Amino acid sequence: RLPQLNSVSVPAGVDEALVRRRLLEDHNLEIDAGLGVLAGKVWRIGLMGHGSHLTNVLRCVGAVEAVLASEGAPIATGAAVEAARSACASS
């Protein structure tokens, strides 16, 4: 367990490798795949040091949300960014 490493569940029906590739190519963001029994089921997102600044957290969350939405994932656009913003404001 690492507090600076976030495991995010891949939504059902989403090609997790495609999302990771698009994040890198379109947004210059690199996230990792799950390992072992979590391979294909989660993404591992590290937000450490400068990367943990609110601006970068919101950029990362917004990019993941944008790629998922463009791939037709069943998500509520804007909800993740708002939740991240609210969590940071209350801490």
LINNORKA-V926864 format. One record per helix or strand. SS is the DSSP state (~ for helix, > for strand). FROM is the first residue (numbers start at 1). TO is the last residue. If there is no record, write none. Layout:
ss=SS from=FROM to=TO
ss=SS from=FROM to=TO
This chain:
ss=> from=5 to=9
ss=~ from=16 to=27
ss=> from=32 to=33
ss=~ from=36 to=38
ss=> from=42 to=46
ss=~ from=49 to=52
ss=~ from=54 to=70
ss=~ from=79 to=90
